[in-house]
Structure formats: C-alpha cells, structure tokens
Amino acid sequence: MKILSLVPSITETLIACNAHLIGRTRFCIHPQEQVSQLPKLGGTKDIDWDKVKKYQPDLVIFDKEENTLEMANTCPFDYIALHITSVYDVGPELARLAKRIDNERLHEIAVQWQDLTSTSITAASLSEVPGIIKWWRKPIKANKFVYLIWRKPWMAIGNNTFIQSMLDFIGLSDCRIQFSEKYPTIDLSLLDAETLLLCSSEPYPFAKAQESVVDLGFPCALIDGEKFSWYGLRSLTFLQALSQQGS
C-alpha cells in the first residue's frame, strides 16, 4: 500500500514500521536519512493535490488536530483521519491505522501504548522536569509552570491538547497553570515571578531566544518539544524510559 503521511510523528513511526511511504510534509524531518529520500508534497496546513496525483497514494493520513478540514474535504484519494488529543488516544488510534494498512509492527506499537497508559509514572518535580534540553535559570521555589510554544505573541499549551496530556501523565498536573483554551495567548507580566517557563524547542525556535527569555527574570528552560508532541514512537520511547526509571 502506497501511503502519503501528512503527520510528522506518524511519518517517523511508519518508517520504523517499514511501511511503504511515497511522500511527506516539509515538517516530516525524522529520521533524517529516510525522509530525505521522500518527496515533500506540502505542509501540515497546505497541500497541492495536483502535485500528489503524480504519486497516486492508496491512502493519505491526516490528523484532525494537525491538518485542516479543508485538506480532507478536497482530498481526491482514500484517506484516514486520526484524532489524538491525549496519551489515551494513541493506542486505539494507532491500532485503527495498523488495521487499515495491515502493519503488524504498528499494531505492536499500539499495544505498547495501551500497556503504558494502563500504568502510572512517578510524579516529576519542577526542579527535575524530564525532557529538559538545557536549564537557562533553574527554579529555587517555583510551584507553577507554563509550557510556551510561541513568542510574539506569547502562546502556551492549555487543556485538551496532547502536550497537556503528556505533562499531566508524568505527574505535573498540579503544577501546570490551567488554561481553558487549547493554545492561549498569555501576558507574562501577570505571572508570579517564580513561575517556571518551559520553552518548547518547537514550533517556535526558542533555542535562538535564550537571552531574551532569561532577561525576563523567570526561572526558565528549553524543553524537548518533540518528546512531548510527537505522539508516535518518539513520545512512546520517552515515556517508556521514564517508566523504567521509576520502577
């Protein structure tokens, strides 16, 4: 089956499962060697179906959170739309995809997700948040944090998102400042001075903004956004490692 994946984390996972991928988005960057051999046929929010017709995929993979409804409505090929907003969605949705493409390795990964989410992980502390790439200013007495995904304007992760679910699953739910919107724009001046700013490595390249963030005076760190948002094999491996550390 010839597959076009428009979901970066699924592209990475399907490559590990030896699925027959014929195309990807420009944001599908892992694993680098394999994806470099696949044509870029669009982004996660845009697609040129005339360009795709050259490759005649048997199945196009969307995700309702990452891709647009218009992309699905205009798709001239058979497709499946995943819907993953929680760690508890991943196992069932990957199992559904595995059945659709008849891939045993993907089914095994789905089972691993379901097994993992039936257990619990030892609660993390704000001084030892897993997935930190680099501490810019380590907290002394912080008891709350925000997970930032954008700058100018400042945007954070709110409720009903996969990242929020990941943070809660590793035991940080009581420390997370709650936002009802999925991706709220926030005013940092309203935060307590001891609030920890977790600056995601993506989609905004916070690694390049270290000096500007540190100058704000908050405790802050660069955190690996891929581990918290790439919900296929990457986030599974991350959580499995945390689970083994706590056992």
Stockholm file with secondary structure:
# STOCKHOLM 1.0

chainA/1-247         MKILSLVPSITETLIACNAHLIGRTRFCIHPQEQVSQLPKLGGTKDIDWDKVKKYQPDLVIFDKEENTLEMANTCPFDYIALHITSVYDVGPELARLAKRIDNERLHEIAVQWQDLTSTSITAASLSEVPGIIKWWRKPIKANKFVYLIWRKPWMAIGNNTFIQSMLDFIGLSDCRIQFSEKYPTIDLSLLDAETLLLCSSEPYPFAKAQESVVDLGFPCALIDGEKFSWYGLRSLTFLQALSQQGS
#=GR chainA/1-247 SS CCEEECCHHHHHHHHHTTCCEEEBCTTCCSSHHHHTTSCBCBCSSCBCHHHHTTTCCSEEEEETTTSCHHHHHTCCSCEEEECCCSHHHHHHHHHHHHHHHTCHHHHHHHHHHHHHTTSCCCCCCTTSCTTEEEEEECCSSCCCEEEEEETTTTEECCSSSHHHHHHHHTTCTTTBCCCSSSSCBCCGGGSCTTCEEEEESSSSCGGGGHHHHHTTCSCEEEECHHHHHCTTHHHHHHHHHHHHHHC
#=GC SS_cons         CCEEECCHHHHHHHHHTTCCEEEBCTTCCSSHHHHTTSCBCBCSSCBCHHHHTTTCCSEEEEETTTSCHHHHHTCCSCEEEECCCSHHHHHHHHHHHHHHHTCHHHHHHHHHHHHHTTSCCCCCCTTSCTTEEEEEECCSSCCCEEEEEETTTTEECCSSSHHHHHHHHTTCTTTBCCCSSSSCBCCGGGSCTTCEEEEESSSSCGGGGHHHHHTTCSCEEEECHHHHHCTTHHHHHHHHHHHHHHC
//
